[in-house]
């Protein structure tokens, strides 16, 4: 029973991790949209060197945001693969328990006569 509780705890922790990463991904995506909107709204007012510097700043930030979003996606994918593996492991454990039960029942039946 303890192993089952441990397995459920690990699955729960992994799901919590996926949820947290998905929330971070959503938050960064929303902020990125806000930055794009701000860039668009300010583009007409920023001309010359200050406009170029602002554009460069936003471009650099977007490149860094892309790296973060890619890493978040990769982490989410890996945790989802872990969840799949944990579910397969749980199913395999259940099968082994059922097989052991059947074998023990057969032995008991044979002894009982």
DSSP file (Angstrom, degrees, kcal/mol; ACC not computed):
  #  RESIDUE AA STRUCTURE BP1 BP2  ACC     N-H-->O    O-->H-N    N-H-->O    O-->H-N    TCO  KAPPA ALPHA  PHI   PSI    X-CA   Y-CA   Z-CA
    1    1 A X     >        0   0    0      0, 0.0     4,-2.1     0, 0.0     5,-0.2   0.000 360.0 360.0 360.0 -35.9    0.0    0.0    0.0
    2    2 A X  H  >  +     0   0    0      1,-0.2     4,-2.4     2,-0.2     5,-0.2   0.890 360.0  53.1 -65.0 -38.1    2.9    2.4    0.8
    3    3 A X  H  > S+     0   0    0      1,-0.2     4,-2.6     2,-0.2    -1,-0.2   0.899 108.2  50.6 -64.1 -38.9    4.3    1.9   -2.7
    4    4 A X  H  > S+     0   0    0      2,-0.2     4,-2.7     1,-0.2    -1,-0.2   0.915 110.5  49.2 -64.1 -42.8    1.0    2.8   -4.2
    5    5 A X  H  X S+     0   0    0     -4,-2.1     4,-2.2     2,-0.2    -2,-0.2   0.893 111.3  49.7 -61.8 -39.9    0.8    6.0   -2.1
    6    6 A X  H  X S+     0   0    0     -4,-2.4     4,-2.4     2,-0.2    -2,-0.2   0.913 110.8  49.6 -65.2 -42.7    4.3    6.9   -3.1
    7    7 A X  H  X S+     0   0    0     -4,-2.6     4,-2.4     1,-0.2    -2,-0.2   0.925 111.8  48.1 -62.0 -45.2    3.4    6.4   -6.8
    8    8 A X  H  X S+     0   0    0     -4,-2.7     4,-2.5     1,-0.2    -1,-0.2   0.884 110.7  52.1 -63.3 -37.9    0.3    8.5   -6.4
    9    9 A X  H  X S+     0   0    0     -4,-2.2     4,-2.6     2,-0.2    -1,-0.2   0.908 110.0  48.2 -64.2 -42.5    2.4   11.2   -4.7
   10   10 A X  H  X S+     0   0    0     -4,-2.4     4,-2.4     2,-0.2    -2,-0.2   0.908 112.0  49.2 -65.1 -41.4    4.9   11.2   -7.5
   11   11 A X  H  X S+     0   0    0     -4,-2.4     4,-2.6     2,-0.2    -2,-0.2   0.924 112.0  49.2 -62.6 -43.9    2.2   11.5  -10.1
   12   12 A X  H  X S+     0   0    0     -4,-2.5     4,-2.5     1,-0.2    -2,-0.2   0.918 111.5  48.6 -62.2 -44.1    0.6   14.3   -8.2
   13   13 A X  H  X S+     0   0    0     -4,-2.6     4,-2.1     2,-0.2    -1,-0.2   0.894 111.6  49.7 -63.8 -39.6    3.9   16.2   -7.9
   14   14 A X  H  X S+     0   0    0     -4,-2.4     4,-2.4     2,-0.2    -2,-0.2   0.916 110.6  49.6 -66.1 -42.5    4.6   15.7  -11.6
   15   15 A X  H  X S+     0   0    0     -4,-2.6     4,-2.6     1,-0.2    -2,-0.2   0.904 109.8  51.8 -62.3 -40.6    1.1   17.0  -12.5
   16   16 A X  H  X S+     0   0    0     -4,-2.5     4,-2.4     1,-0.2    -1,-0.2   0.895 109.1  50.8 -61.9 -39.3    1.7   20.0  -10.2
   17   17 A X  H  X S+     0   0    0     -4,-2.1     4,-2.4     2,-0.2    -2,-0.2   0.915 109.8  49.1 -63.4 -44.0    5.0   20.7  -12.0
   18   18 A X  H  X S+     0   0    0     -4,-2.4     4,-2.6     1,-0.2    -2,-0.2   0.931 111.6  49.8 -60.9 -45.7    3.3   20.5  -15.4
   19   19 A X  H  X S+     0   0    0     -4,-2.6     4,-2.3     1,-0.2    -2,-0.2   0.913 110.9  48.9 -60.2 -43.6    0.6   22.9  -14.2
   20   20 A X  H  X S+     0   0    0     -4,-2.4     4,-2.2     1,-0.2    -1,-0.2   0.915 112.9  47.1 -63.8 -42.9    3.2   25.4  -12.9
   21   21 A X  H  X S+     0   0    0     -4,-2.4     4,-2.6     2,-0.2    -1,-0.2   0.893 111.1  51.5 -66.5 -39.1    5.2   25.3  -16.1
   22   22 A X  H  X S+     0   0    0     -4,-2.6     4,-2.5     2,-0.2    -1,-0.2   0.889 109.7  50.2 -65.2 -37.7    2.1   25.8  -18.2
   23   23 A X  H  X S+     0   0    0     -4,-2.3     4,-2.5     2,-0.2    -2,-0.2   0.910 111.0  48.9 -65.8 -40.9    1.1   28.8  -16.1
   24   24 A X  H  X S+     0   0    0     -4,-2.2     4,-2.7     2,-0.2     5,-0.2   0.922 111.2  50.4 -62.5 -43.6    4.5   30.3  -16.6
   25   25 A X  H  X S+     0   0    0     -4,-2.6     4,-2.3     1,-0.2    -2,-0.2   0.927 112.0  47.0 -59.7 -46.2    4.3   29.6  -20.3
   26   26 A X  H  X S+     0   0    0     -4,-2.5     4,-2.3     2,-0.2    -1,-0.2   0.905 112.3  50.5 -62.6 -42.7    0.9   31.3  -20.5
   27   27 A X  H  X S+     0   0    0     -4,-2.5     4,-2.4     2,-0.2    -2,-0.2   0.917 111.6  46.4 -62.7 -44.9    2.2   34.3  -18.4
   28   28 A X  H  X S+     0   0    0     -4,-2.7     4,-2.5     1,-0.2    -1,-0.2   0.897 111.4  52.6 -66.1 -39.5    5.2   34.8  -20.6
   29   29 A X  H  X S+     0   0    0     -4,-2.3     4,-2.0    -5,-0.2    -2,-0.2   0.911 110.4  47.9 -62.2 -42.1    3.1   34.6  -23.7
   30   30 A X  H  X S+     0   0    0     -4,-2.3     4,-2.2     2,-0.2    -2,-0.2   0.924 112.1  48.8 -64.5 -44.7    0.7   37.2  -22.4
   31   31 A X  H  X S+     0   0    0     -4,-2.4     4,-2.5     1,-0.2    -2,-0.2   0.895 108.9  54.1 -62.0 -39.2    3.6   39.5  -21.5
   32   32 A X  H  X S+     0   0    0     -4,-2.5     4,-2.4     1,-0.2    -1,-0.2   0.907 107.6  49.7 -62.7 -40.0    5.1   39.0  -24.9
   33   33 A X  H  X S+     0   0    0     -4,-2.0     4,-2.3     2,-0.2    -1,-0.2   0.896 110.1  51.3 -64.0 -39.5    1.8   40.1  -26.5
   34   34 A X  H  X S+     0   0    0     -4,-2.2     4,-2.5     2,-0.2    -2,-0.2   0.900 109.6  49.8 -63.3 -40.4    1.7   43.2  -24.2
   35   35 A X  H  X S+     0   0    0     -4,-2.5     4,-2.8     2,-0.2    -2,-0.2   0.916 110.2  50.6 -64.8 -42.9    5.3   44.0  -25.3
   36   36 A X  H  X S+     0   0    0     -4,-2.4     4,-2.5     2,-0.2    -2,-0.2   0.916 110.9  48.9 -59.9 -43.5    4.4   43.7  -29.0
   37   37 A X  H  X S+     0   0    0     -4,-2.3     4,-2.5     2,-0.2    -2,-0.2   0.919 112.2  48.2 -62.3 -44.3    1.4   45.9  -28.5
   38   38 A X  H  X S+     0   0    0     -4,-2.5     4,-2.3     2,-0.2    -2,-0.2   0.906 110.5  51.8 -63.2 -41.8    3.5   48.5  -26.7
   39   39 A X  H  X S+     0   0    0     -4,-2.8     4,-1.6     1,-0.2    -2,-0.2   0.937 111.3  47.3 -59.9 -46.2    6.1   48.3  -29.4
   40   40 A X  H  X S+     0   0    0     -4,-2.5     4,-0.6     1,-0.2    -2,-0.2   0.916 113.1  48.1 -62.0 -44.4    3.5   48.9  -32.1
   41   41 A X  H  < S+     0   0    0     -4,-2.5     4,-0.3     1,-0.2     3,-0.2   0.839 117.8  40.9 -67.3 -33.2    1.9   51.8  -30.2
   42   42 A X  H >X S+     0   0    0     -4,-2.3     4,-2.1    -5,-0.2     3,-0.7   0.640  92.5  86.0 -89.5 -14.7    5.2   53.5  -29.6
   43   43 A X  H 3< S+     0   0    0     -4,-1.6    -1,-0.2     1,-0.3    -2,-0.1   0.865  88.2  51.2 -56.9 -38.8    6.7   52.8  -33.0
   44   44 A X  T 3< S+     0   0    0     -4,-0.6    -1,-0.3    -3,-0.2    -2,-0.1   0.824 114.3  43.8 -70.1 -28.8    5.2   55.9  -34.5
   45   45 A X  T <4 S+     0   0    0     -3,-0.7     2,-0.9    -4,-0.3    -2,-0.2   0.740 100.8  74.0 -87.6 -24.4    6.5   58.2  -31.8
   46   46 A X     <  +     0   0    0     -4,-2.1     2,-0.3     5,-0.1    -1,-0.1  -0.797  60.7 156.8 -96.2 105.3   10.0   56.7  -31.6
   47   47 A X    >>  +     0   0    0     -2,-0.9     4,-0.6     4,-0.1     3,-0.5  -0.850  44.8  12.5-119.4 159.0   12.0   57.8  -34.6
   48   48 A X  H 3> S-     0   0    0     -2,-0.3     4,-2.0     1,-0.2     5,-0.2  -0.383 119.3 -20.8  78.7-152.3   15.8   58.1  -35.0
   49   49 A X  H 3> S+     0   0    0      1,-0.2     4,-2.6     2,-0.2    -1,-0.2   0.850 135.3  53.3 -68.0 -35.9   18.3   56.6  -32.6
   50   50 A X  H <> S+     0   0    0     -3,-0.5     4,-2.3     1,-0.2    -1,-0.2   0.892 109.8  49.5 -67.9 -36.2   16.1   56.3  -29.6
   51   51 A X  H  X S+     0   0    0     -4,-0.6     4,-2.5     2,-0.2    -2,-0.2   0.892 111.3  49.1 -65.6 -39.9   13.5   54.3  -31.7
   52   52 A X  H  X S+     0   0    0     -4,-2.0     4,-2.7     2,-0.2    -2,-0.2   0.928 111.6  48.7 -65.4 -44.7   16.2   52.0  -33.0
   53   53 A X  H  X S+     0   0    0     -4,-2.6     4,-2.5     2,-0.2    -2,-0.2   0.903 111.7  49.7 -61.9 -40.7   17.5   51.4  -29.5
   54   54 A X  H  X S+     0   0    0     -4,-2.3     4,-2.5     2,-0.2    -1,-0.2   0.934 111.7  48.7 -62.4 -45.3   14.0   50.7  -28.2
   55   55 A X  H  X S+     0   0    0     -4,-2.5     4,-2.6     1,-0.2    -2,-0.2   0.898 111.7  49.4 -60.6 -41.7   13.5   48.3  -31.1
   56   56 A X  H  X S+     0   0    0     -4,-2.7     4,-2.7     2,-0.2    -1,-0.2   0.906 109.9  51.6 -63.9 -41.8   16.8   46.6  -30.4
   57   57 A X  H  X S+     0   0    0     -4,-2.5     4,-2.3     2,-0.2    -2,-0.2   0.932 112.3  45.3 -60.1 -46.5   15.9   46.3  -26.7
   58   58 A X  H  X S+     0   0    0     -4,-2.5     4,-2.7     2,-0.2    -2,-0.2   0.909 112.2  52.0 -65.6 -41.6   12.5   44.7  -27.5
   59   59 A X  H  X S+     0   0    0     -4,-2.6     4,-2.2     2,-0.2    -2,-0.2   0.923 110.8  47.8 -60.7 -44.2   14.1   42.3  -30.1
   60   60 A X  H  X S+     0   0    0     -4,-2.7     4,-2.1     2,-0.2    -1,-0.2   0.918 112.2  49.3 -62.4 -43.3   16.7   41.2  -27.5
   61   61 A X  H  X S+     0   0    0     -4,-2.3     4,-2.6     1,-0.2    -2,-0.2   0.915 110.2  51.1 -62.2 -42.5   14.0   40.6  -24.9
   62   62 A X  H  X S+     0   0    0     -4,-2.7     4,-2.4     2,-0.2    -1,-0.2   0.882 107.9  52.5 -63.9 -38.0   11.9   38.6  -27.4
   63   63 A X  H  X S+     0   0    0     -4,-2.2     4,-1.8     2,-0.2    -1,-0.2   0.917 111.9  45.9 -62.9 -42.5   14.9   36.4  -28.3
   64   64 A X  H  X S+     0   0    0     -4,-2.1     4,-2.2     1,-0.2    -2,-0.2   0.893 111.3  52.2 -67.4 -38.6   15.4   35.7  -24.6
   65   65 A X  H  X S+     0   0    0     -4,-2.6     4,-2.9     1,-0.2    -2,-0.2   0.887 106.8  54.3 -63.4 -38.3   11.7   35.1  -24.1
   66   66 A X  H  X S+     0   0    0     -4,-2.4     4,-2.6     2,-0.2    -1,-0.2   0.910 107.8  49.3 -61.0 -42.6   11.8   32.6  -27.1
   67   67 A X  H  X S+     0   0    0     -4,-1.8     4,-2.4     2,-0.2    -2,-0.2   0.930 113.1  46.8 -62.1 -45.1   14.6   30.7  -25.4
   68   68 A X  H  X S+     0   0    0     -4,-2.2     4,-2.6     2,-0.2    -2,-0.2   0.923 112.7  49.1 -63.6 -44.7   12.6   30.6  -22.1
   69   69 A X  H  X S+     0   0    0     -4,-2.9     4,-2.6     2,-0.2    -2,-0.2   0.899 111.0  50.3 -63.2 -40.6    9.4   29.5  -23.9
   70   70 A X  H  X S+     0   0    0     -4,-2.6     4,-2.4     2,-0.2    -1,-0.2   0.925 112.0  47.6 -62.0 -44.5   11.3   26.7  -25.8
   71   71 A X  H  X S+     0   0    0     -4,-2.4     4,-2.5     2,-0.2    -2,-0.2   0.894 111.4  50.6 -64.8 -39.6   12.8   25.5  -22.5
   72   72 A X  H  X S+     0   0    0     -4,-2.6     4,-2.7     2,-0.2    -2,-0.2   0.929 110.0  50.0 -62.6 -44.8    9.4   25.5  -20.8
   73   73 A X  H  X S+     0   0    0     -4,-2.6     4,-2.6     1,-0.2    -2,-0.2   0.922 111.4  49.0 -58.6 -44.8    7.9   23.6  -23.7
   74   74 A X  H  X S+     0   0    0     -4,-2.4     4,-2.5     1,-0.2    -1,-0.2   0.912 111.9  48.3 -62.1 -42.8   10.7   21.0  -23.5
   75   75 A X  H  X S+     0   0    0     -4,-2.5     4,-2.5     2,-0.2    -1,-0.2   0.904 111.3  50.1 -65.6 -40.8   10.2   20.7  -19.7
   76   76 A X  H  X S+     0   0    0     -4,-2.7     4,-2.5     2,-0.2    -2,-0.2   0.929 111.3  49.5 -61.8 -45.1    6.5   20.3  -20.1
   77   77 A X  H  X S+     0   0    0     -4,-2.6     4,-2.2     1,-0.2    -2,-0.2   0.919 111.6  48.6 -60.3 -44.3    7.0   17.6  -22.7
   78   78 A X  H  X S+     0   0    0     -4,-2.5     4,-2.2     1,-0.2    -1,-0.2   0.903 111.9  48.4 -65.4 -40.5    9.4   15.7  -20.5
   79   79 A X  H  X S+     0   0    0     -4,-2.5     4,-2.4     2,-0.2    -1,-0.2   0.887 110.3  51.8 -67.6 -36.6    7.2   15.8  -17.5
   80   80 A X  H  X S+     0   0    0     -4,-2.5     4,-2.2     2,-0.2    -2,-0.2   0.883 109.2  50.4 -65.5 -36.5    4.2   14.6  -19.6
   81   81 A X  H  X S+     0   0    0     -4,-2.2     4,-2.5     2,-0.2    -2,-0.2   0.889 109.1  52.2 -64.6 -38.6    6.5   11.7  -20.8
   82   82 A X  H  X S+     0   0    0     -4,-2.2     4,-2.9     2,-0.2    -2,-0.2   0.912 107.8  51.5 -62.9 -42.4    7.2   11.0  -17.1
   83   83 A X  H  X S+     0   0    0     -4,-2.4     4,-2.5     2,-0.2    -2,-0.2   0.925 109.8  49.3 -59.9 -44.5    3.5   11.0  -16.3
   84   84 A X  H  X S+     0   0    0     -4,-2.2     4,-2.2     1,-0.2    -2,-0.2   0.926 112.8  47.7 -59.9 -44.5    3.0    8.5  -19.2
   85   85 A X  H  X S+     0   0    0     -4,-2.5     4,-2.7     1,-0.2    -2,-0.2   0.898 110.5  51.6 -63.4 -41.5    5.8    6.4  -17.8
   86   86 A X  H  X S+     0   0    0     -4,-2.9     4,-2.5     1,-0.2    -1,-0.2   0.893 110.3  48.8 -63.9 -39.2    4.4    6.5  -14.3
   87   87 A X  H  X S+     0   0    0     -4,-2.5     4,-2.3     2,-0.2    -1,-0.2   0.892 112.2  48.5 -67.5 -38.6    1.0    5.4  -15.4
   88   88 A X  H  X S+     0   0    0     -4,-2.2     4,-2.4     2,-0.2    -2,-0.2   0.904 111.9  49.4 -65.9 -40.1    2.6    2.5  -17.4
   89   89 A X  H  X S+     0   0    0     -4,-2.7     4,-2.7     2,-0.2    -2,-0.2   0.905 110.1  50.9 -64.8 -41.3    4.6    1.6  -14.3
   90   90 A X  H  X S+     0   0    0     -4,-2.5     4,-2.5     2,-0.2    -2,-0.2   0.927 111.2  48.2 -61.9 -44.5    1.5    1.7  -12.1
   91   91 A X  H  X S+     0   0    0     -4,-2.3     4,-2.3     1,-0.2    -2,-0.2   0.899 111.6  50.0 -62.3 -40.9   -0.3   -0.6  -14.6
   92   92 A X  H  X S+     0   0    0     -4,-2.4     4,-2.3     2,-0.2    -2,-0.2   0.902 110.0  50.4 -64.3 -41.4    2.6   -3.0  -14.7
   93   93 A X  H  X S+     0   0    0     -4,-2.7     4,-2.4     2,-0.2    -2,-0.2   0.913 110.0  50.3 -62.6 -42.7    2.7   -3.1  -10.9
   94   94 A X  H  X S+     0   0    0     -4,-2.5     4,-2.6     1,-0.2    -2,-0.2   0.907 109.8  50.8 -61.9 -41.4   -1.0   -3.8  -10.8
   95   95 A X  H  X S+     0   0    0     -4,-2.3     4,-2.5     2,-0.2    -2,-0.2   0.915 110.3  49.4 -61.7 -42.9   -0.5   -6.6  -13.3
   96   96 A X  H  X S+     0   0    0     -4,-2.3     4,-2.5     2,-0.2    -2,-0.2   0.894 111.2  49.4 -64.1 -40.1    2.3   -8.1  -11.2
   97   97 A X  H  X S+     0   0    0     -4,-2.4     4,-2.5     2,-0.2    -2,-0.2   0.926 111.8  48.6 -64.2 -44.4    0.2   -7.9   -8.1
   98   98 A X  H  X S+     0   0    0     -4,-2.6     4,-2.4     2,-0.2    -2,-0.2   0.894 111.9  49.2 -63.9 -40.0   -2.8   -9.6   -9.8
   99   99 A X  H  X S+     0   0    0     -4,-2.5     4,-2.6     2,-0.2    -2,-0.2   0.926 111.4  48.9 -64.7 -44.2   -0.5  -12.3  -11.2
  100  100 A X  H  X S+     0   0    0     -4,-2.5     4,-2.6     1,-0.2    -2,-0.2   0.902 111.1  50.7 -62.6 -40.1    1.0  -13.0   -7.8
  101  101 A X  H  X S+     0   0    0     -4,-2.5     4,-2.6     2,-0.2    -1,-0.2   0.930 110.5  48.9 -62.3 -45.4   -2.5  -13.1   -6.3
  102  102 A X  H  X S+     0   0    0     -4,-2.4     4,-2.3     1,-0.2    -2,-0.2   0.912 112.6  48.3 -61.2 -42.8   -3.6  -15.6   -8.9
  103  103 A X  H  X S+     0   0    0     -4,-2.6     4,-2.4     2,-0.2    -1,-0.2   0.918 112.3  47.9 -64.3 -42.8   -0.5  -17.8   -8.3
  104  104 A X  H  X S+     0   0    0     -4,-2.6     4,-2.5     1,-0.2    -2,-0.2   0.881 111.0  51.6 -67.0 -35.7   -1.0  -17.7   -4.5
  105  105 A X  H  X S+     0   0    0     -4,-2.6     4,-2.8     2,-0.2    -1,-0.2   0.903 109.6  50.1 -65.0 -40.7   -4.7  -18.6   -5.0
  106  106 A X  H  X S+     0   0    0     -4,-2.3     4,-2.5     2,-0.2    -2,-0.2   0.916 111.6  48.1 -63.1 -42.9   -3.7  -21.5   -7.2
  107  107 A X  H  X S+     0   0    0     -4,-2.4     4,-2.4     2,-0.2     5,-0.2   0.923 112.8  48.2 -63.7 -43.8   -1.2  -22.7   -4.6
  108  108 A X  H  X S+     0   0    0     -4,-2.5     4,-2.6     1,-0.2     5,-0.2   0.922 111.6  49.6 -61.8 -44.6   -3.8  -22.4   -1.8
  109  109 A X  H  X S+     0   0    0     -4,-2.8     4,-1.6     1,-0.2    -1,-0.2   0.904 111.5  49.3 -61.8 -40.7   -6.3  -24.2   -3.9
  110  110 A X  H  < S+     0   0    0     -4,-2.5    -2,-0.2     1,-0.2    -1,-0.2   0.901 114.9  44.0 -65.8 -40.7   -3.8  -27.0   -4.5
  111  111 A X  H  < S+     0   0    0     -4,-2.4    -2,-0.2     1,-0.2    -1,-0.2   0.860 111.1  54.5 -70.8 -35.6   -2.9  -27.3   -0.9
  112  112 A X  H  <        0   0    0     -4,-2.6    -1,-0.2    -5,-0.2    -2,-0.2   0.785 360.0 360.0 -74.2 -27.1   -6.5  -27.1    0.2
  113  113 A X     <        0   0    0     -4,-1.6    -3,-0.2    -5,-0.2    -4,-0.1   0.469 360.0 360.0 104.0 360.0   -7.4  -29.9   -2.0
